[in-house]
Amino acid sequence: MSSNGAMLGRLRLNHVALVCADIEACEAFYEGVLGLAVVWRPDPDNVYLSSGTDNLALHRGRPQTGGALDHIGFAVATPDEVDVWHDRLRAASVPIAAAPRTHRDGSRSLYCKDPGGVLVQLIHLPPQALHPGAGHTHDR
């Protein structure tokens, strides 16, 4: 509830925005390797991509050091898909930061790096990991 008493709806994440020194390489990674679609390119310094439900904005610039972003996580449907993605990423010469592994809550994930060095997680979340308050984290 807001301070004036009006009810507010639940927030949902609309997008993540990344500053990219090499926007073309980052676009090629997110579109060509991960399969996101370019939905808008207003100018040469900005490109917006979507999976259909999740959105990513890429902005040309020099990333600041010491940022708070740990990683971007993309969900996959099954644990086996994590391994298929691992093979696909390796075939595309994408740097793997952490090979596929199964976590305590039954989720399975891997981590790779995009061309700008951003850590990207591909993760399968089983039903028990999706319940809020379950007390599970997805550590690297």
Secondary structure, 3 states (H helix, E strand, C coil): CCCCCCCCCCCCCCCEEEEECCHHHHHHHHHHHCCCEEEEEEECCEEEEECCCCEEEEEECCCCCCCCCCCEEEEECCHHHHHHHHHHHHHCCCCEEEEEEECCCCCEEEEEECCCCCEEEEEECCHHHCCCCCCCCCCC
